[in-house]
Amino acid sequence: MSKVYESFVRDVSRLLNGREIVMCLRDLTPGRKKYKGINVRAVVSQPPRQGEDMLWVRSVCGVKFPDPFSVRIVENMPDVFKGAPYTDYFDAMERAER
């Protein structure tokens, strides 16, 4: 059974560049781990590819994009990124990609 995730993104075009990106996913699959957040290195596709997990994308302020994406998790990342407190989370994720 494939999983369902959601992610909040600043720039959707960054998702669809065909490269691996670092992102935070929230698990929407029913069960005990629903809403658990994980940091991953993943490849996102649209239209969704068969056999990959479903991804719902939201803007930074929470507006849900109408069409689903698919996500293939390449690597699980640490729960915490290095960075100064109260700095931009999206910048810390970009630094983790390098």
N, C-alpha and C positions, 0 to 999 in steps of 0.2 A: 504494500500500500504506500503510495507516495505521500509526502508530507506537504503541508500548506504553511507558508511563511508570509510575513509582511515586513517591509522595511521603509524607513523614512529617508528620503534622499533630497539633496539640494539641487542636483542637476541630473535629470533623467538621461540626457545624451551621454553622460559619463558611464552609465550602465551598459549601453549598447555599443561599445566600441570593440567588442570581440576579445578583449583582454581579461585576464584575471584581475579582480578588484577586491579590496578589503572592504567589508561592510558588516553591519550589525543586522541580524535577522531575529525576528520574534516569531516563535513557534505558535501557529494557530491550530495545530492538529489537536482534536479532542483527547483528553486524558490528563494524567497527573502533571505533565510537563507543559501544559498549555500556557502560553504567554512567557515562557522562559526565553531570555535573550542570549544569543550566542554571537561571537565575533568570528567571521570566517573569511577565507579567501575563496572567491567564487566566480563563476562565469554566468552571466545573465543573458537570456535570449528572448526575443519577441519577433514573431509569434512564438508561443510556448512549444517546446520540443516534447515529443512523446517520450515517456519514460523518465522525465526529469521532474523534480518537485515544483509545485506551483508557488509563485511569488506575487503577492499583491503589493503594489508600490504606492506610497503616500508622499505628498510634498512635506516639507519641513513643518508646515502649519497643520498637517493632517488631512489634506484633501486627497481622496482616493482616486487614482487613475482608473478609468473605466474598464480597460482591458488587462487581463492577467499577463504575467511574464512567466518564464521558467527559470529556475536556478539550479546550477550544478555545483555543489560544494567540493572544492578541491582540497582545502586544508582547514582544520579548526585552529583558530588563533587564540592567544591568551585572553583571559577574561578582562584584563586591564592593559591599556596602552600607556606607554611612557609619555608623560607630559606634565606641564605645570597645572595646578588646580585652576579651574575657572577659565581655561583657554578653550579654543574652538575644537570640538570633538571631531568635526569633519577634517580639519587639518591634521589631527593626530592619526586618523585613519589613512590619509594620503601618505604620511611619513612611513606608516607601517607597510605600505606597498613597495617601498624601495628596498 
